[in-house]
Amino acid sequence: MNYSPKISIIIPIYNAEKYLCRCVDSIIVQTFTDFELLLIDDGSLDDSKQICDKYARKDIRIQVFHKENGGVASARQLGMDYVRGKYFIHVDSDDWIEPDMLERMVGMAEAENAEIVVSDFFIDRRGGEIVYKKQEPSLVDSKSFLQEILKGKLIGTLWNKLVCTDLWKKCNAHFINGINYCEDILVLAQLLQYCHSISYLSYAFYHYCDDNKESITRNYTRETYHMRKKYISALNGIVSELSLLQIAALEVKMEAFRHNLLSVKDFYNYYPVSYKVILGNKTEGKTITYLFILGKCGLYPFVKIIWNLKKFLDKCRAKIIKSVL
C-alpha cells in the first residue's frame, strides 16, 4: 500500500481495556480525517488486543501491531518504524483528545512551516476537576525549549507535540530500548539538536487523565530513583552541554531528596551541580533550594536532619489541624 496520510498517530497499549475505547473513539471522530492510527499492543494480558483488532476491522485507517511485552519505549519505536505520515503524534491509551486537535495542529504546522507544534493541555483529575496547563515557551529556539523541558517548566511529552517526520529521519532519532521513564524527553532531546522551527498553539486539546496513571508516577521508591538515573545516563549520550545535563540531574536529585532517598555520596558525587544551576531551579520550593545550597557548603548530613524534622513537624501540624476541625 502506497498511501501516505498527512498524520500518523501512535498509541502504545498495555492492559488498557478500561480506557482504550474512549481514547480511540476520540481519534476516530477528528474533524481532520487524513490520518493513520497505529495501535501498538505491548503484550497486553487483558482484552486490549481484542479491542484493537475490532477497531482495525471497522476502519481501514487503523493498523494493529501485537508484540511481546517490552516496555513503552519499544512500543513507541515499533510504531515509528511504520509511520507513513508527513507528521506524527503520540497519544497515551488512557487519555483522550478534543475533536479538532489534529486539524488545528496540522493547520499551524503547514501555515508556519513548523517542524514541531506544541500546544497546551488539560489534566483530568479524579472527581471531575479539569486543570488547564499552559505550555507557552519563553523562547521558541531549540536550546531554550529543551532547557525549559529539563527544568520542568514545560512538559517533556510527545502527546502535546505534532512533529514533522522528516525531522525524525534527519536526526536518526530513536527510542532507547529499556528506558521507559522520560523516554519521550530523550527523543525530544534528539529532535531539538536539529530542529529549526517550533510553533506554539495557545490552545488545549489533549486530556491527560491523571487518575488513571500507573503507581510508578505516585509511589517513589529506590527503584524509581535508579530509573531516573538511567534516564540521565542516556541523556548524557545525547546532550553535550554540561549546564543542560546539570539541570536535568538536579531535578532527579531533588526528587530523590524529597523522598529521603538521596545519599550523601550521591549528593556530592552524582552529577555535581553549580550554585547557579541550583538557584535557577524554579520547580521546587525555596526550602529545598536553600537546603541544597547548604549541602553544597559541606553540610548535607545536617541538611537531611533538617528536612526530616520539617517533614515530621508538617505531619504534626496536619494532625493538629485535623483534630481541631
C-alpha positions in Angstrom: 0.0 0.0 0.0 1.5 3.3 -1.1 -1.0 5.6 0.7 0.7 8.4 2.7 -1.6 10.1 5.2 -0.9 13.6 6.4 -0.6 12.5 10.1 0.4 9.2 11.8 -0.9 8.7 15.4 0.9 6.2 17.6 -0.8 4.7 20.6 1.3 2.3 22.8 -1.0 0.0 24.7 -0.6 -2.3 27.7 -3.6 -3.6 29.7 -5.7 -0.5 28.8 -9.1 -2.2 28.2 -10.8 0.2 30.7 -10.0 3.4 28.8 -8.9 2.3 25.3 -12.3 2.7 23.6 -12.6 6.3 24.9 -9.1 7.1 23.5 -9.6 5.5 20.1 -13.1 7.0 19.7 -11.8 10.5 20.3 -9.4 10.0 17.4 -11.9 8.4 15.0 -14.2 11.5 15.3 -11.5 14.0 14.5 -12.6 16.8 12.1 -9.3 16.2 10.3 -9.6 12.7 8.7 -6.4 12.2 6.7 -4.6 10.2 9.3 -3.4 6.6 10.1 -3.8 5.2 13.6 -1.1 2.7 14.7 -2.2 0.7 17.7 0.8 -1.0 19.3 -0.3 -3.8 21.7 2.7 -4.3 24.0 1.8 -7.9 25.1 -1.4 -6.9 27.0 -2.9 -9.6 29.3 -6.4 -8.2 29.3 -8.8 -7.6 26.4 -6.9 -4.7 24.9 -5.7 -6.8 21.9 -9.2 -7.9 21.0 -10.4 -4.3 21.2 -7.6 -3.2 18.9 -8.5 -5.9 16.4 -12.1 -4.9 16.5 -11.3 -1.3 15.6 -9.0 -2.3 12.8 -11.8 -4.4 11.2 -14.1 -1.3 11.2 -11.7 1.4 9.9 -9.1 0.9 7.2 -7.0 3.8 8.7 -6.3 1.7 11.7 -3.4 -0.8 11.9 -2.7 -3.1 14.8 0.7 -4.5 15.8 0.9 -7.2 18.5 4.3 -7.7 20.2 5.8 -9.3 23.3 5.9 -7.0 26.3 9.0 -4.9 26.1 8.0 -1.6 27.7 6.6 1.6 26.4 9.8 2.7 24.6 9.9 -0.4 22.5 6.2 0.0 21.7 6.7 3.6 20.6 9.7 2.7 18.5 7.7 -0.1 16.7 5.1 2.5 15.9 7.7 4.9 14.5 9.1 2.1 12.3 5.8 2.0 10.4 5.0 5.7 10.3 4.0 7.0 6.8 2.6 10.4 7.6 4.1 13.8 6.9 3.7 14.4 10.7 3.3 12.2 13.7 2.0 12.5 17.2 1.8 10.0 20.2 -1.3 9.5 22.3 -1.4 7.5 25.5 -4.1 4.8 25.7 -5.8 6.1 28.9 -6.1 9.7 27.7 -8.3 11.3 25.0 -8.2 14.3 22.7 -10.6 17.1 21.6 -12.2 16.6 18.1 -10.3 19.5 16.4 -6.8 18.7 17.8 -5.4 17.3 14.5 -7.0 20.0 12.3 -5.7 22.8 14.4 -2.2 21.5 15.0 -1.6 20.5 11.4 -3.0 23.8 10.2 -0.4 25.7 12.3 2.4 23.4 11.1 1.5 24.0 7.5 0.9 27.7 7.9 4.1 28.4 9.7 6.3 25.6 8.1 7.0 24.4 11.7 8.9 21.2 12.4 7.3 21.0 15.9 4.0 22.4 17.0 3.4 22.4 20.8 0.0 23.1 22.4 -1.4 23.5 25.9 -3.2 20.6 27.6 -5.7 19.6 30.2 -5.2 17.5 33.3 -8.4 15.5 34.1 -8.3 14.8 37.9 -10.3 12.3 40.0 -13.7 13.7 40.8 -14.2 15.6 37.5 -11.8 18.5 38.1 -10.2 19.7 34.9 -7.0 21.8 35.1 -5.7 23.9 32.2 -1.9 23.7 31.7 -0.4 26.5 29.7 2.8 25.5 27.8 4.0 28.7 26.3 7.8 28.6 26.0 9.7 31.8 26.9 11.6 31.5 23.6 11.0 29.1 20.7 14.6 28.3 19.8 15.5 24.7 20.3 18.1 25.2 23.1 15.7 27.3 25.3 12.9 24.9 24.6 14.9 21.9 25.7 16.2 23.8 28.8 12.6 24.6 29.9 11.6 20.9 29.5 14.6 19.8 31.6 13.8 22.4 34.2 10.2 21.1 34.4 8.7 24.4 33.2 7.3 22.7 30.1 6.1 19.2 29.9 8.5 16.8 28.1 5.9 14.6 26.5 5.2 13.8 22.8 1.4 13.8 23.2 1.0 17.6 23.0 3.5 17.9 20.2 3.0 17.4 16.4 6.3 16.6 14.8 7.5 16.6 11.2 8.5 13.1 10.2 11.4 14.4 8.1 12.9 15.9 11.3 12.8 12.4 12.9 14.5 10.9 9.9 17.0 13.8 9.6 18.4 13.3 13.0 18.0 9.5 13.0 16.0 9.7 16.2 15.0 6.6 18.1 13.6 5.5 21.4 16.1 3.9 23.7 15.1 0.3 24.5 14.8 -0.4 28.2 14.4 3.2 29.3 10.7 3.6 29.9 10.8 6.7 32.1 11.2 10.1 30.3 11.6 8.1 27.0 9.9 11.0 25.2 12.2 13.6 26.7 15.2 11.6 25.3 13.6 11.7 21.9 12.8 15.4 22.1 16.5 16.0 23.1 17.5 14.2 19.8 15.0 16.1 17.7 15.9 19.5 19.2 19.5 19.1 18.1 18.3 19.5 14.5 15.0 21.4 14.8 14.9 24.9 13.3 11.3 25.9 13.7 9.0 25.5 16.7 5.4 26.9 16.8 3.3 27.3 19.9 -0.5 26.9 19.7 -2.2 28.6 22.7 -5.0 26.1 23.0 -5.6 22.9 24.9 -6.8 19.7 23.1 -5.2 16.8 25.0 -6.8 15.4 28.1 -4.2 13.8 30.4 -6.2 11.6 32.8 -4.2 11.8 36.0 -6.3 9.3 38.0 -5.5 6.5 35.5 -1.8 6.6 35.7 0.3 3.7 37.0 1.6 3.8 40.5 5.1 4.5 39.4 4.1 8.1 39.0 2.8 8.2 42.5 4.9 5.8 44.6 8.5 6.8 44.6 10.9 4.0 45.6 14.6 3.3 45.3 13.9 1.5 42.0 12.2 4.7 40.8 15.4 6.6 41.6 17.6 4.1 39.7 15.2 4.5 36.7 15.7 8.3 36.8 19.5 7.8 36.9 19.3 5.6 33.8 17.4 8.4 32.1 20.2 10.9 33.0 22.9 8.5 31.7 21.0 8.2 28.4 20.6 11.9 28.2 24.4 12.3 28.7 24.8 10.4 25.4 22.6 12.9 23.5 23.2 16.3 25.1 26.8 17.6 25.2 26.2 20.8 27.0 27.1 20.4 30.7 24.7 23.0 32.0 21.7 21.2 30.4 22.8 17.9 32.0 23.2 19.5 35.4 19.7 21.0 35.1 18.2 17.5 34.4 20.4 15.8 37.1 19.3 18.4 39.7 15.6 17.6 39.0 16.4 13.9 39.6 18.4 14.6 42.8 15.8 17.0 44.3 13.1 14.5 43.6 15.1 11.7 45.4 15.8 14.2 48.3 12.1 14.9 48.8 11.6 11.1 49.2 14.6 10.8 51.5 16.5 8.6 49.1 19.4 10.8 48.1 22.5 9.6 49.9 25.4 11.8 51.0 27.6 10.1 48.3 25.1 10.8 45.5 24.6 14.4 46.6 28.3 15.2 46.2 29.4 12.7 43.5 26.4 12.2 41.2 26.5 15.0 38.6 27.6 17.8 41.0 25.7 20.9 40.1 26.8 24.5 40.4 25.3 27.2 42.7 24.0 28.9 39.5 22.0 25.8 38.5 20.6 25.3 42.0 19.5 29.0 42.2 18.0 28.8 38.7 15.6 26.0 39.7 12.1 27.2 39.9 10.1 24.0 40.1 11.0 23.1 43.7 10.1 25.1 46.7 12.5 27.6 48.2 13.1 25.3 51.2 14.7 22.6 49.1 16.7 25.1 47.1 18.2 26.7 50.2 18.9 23.3 51.7 20.8 22.2 48.6 22.9 25.4 48.8 23.7 24.4 52.4 24.6 21.0 51.2 27.0 22.4 48.7 28.8 24.0 51.6 29.6 20.5 53.0 26.6 20.4 55.4 24.5 17.7 53.6 24.3 15.3 56.6 22.8 18.1 58.6 20.5 19.1 55.7 18.9 15.6 55.8 18.3 16.0 59.5 16.6 19.4 59.0 14.5 18.1 56.1 13.3 15.1 58.1 12.5 17.3 61.1 10.5 19.6 58.8 8.5 16.7 57.4 7.8 15.5 60.9 6.6 18.9 62.1 4.4 19.2 58.9 2.7 15.9 59.8 2.2 17.0 63.4 0.7 20.3 62.3 -1.6 18.5 59.8 -2.8 16.1 62.6 -3.5 19.1 65.0 -5.5 20.9 62.3 -7.5 17.8 61.5 -8.3 17.2 65.2 -9.4 20.8 65.7 -11.6 20.7 62.6 
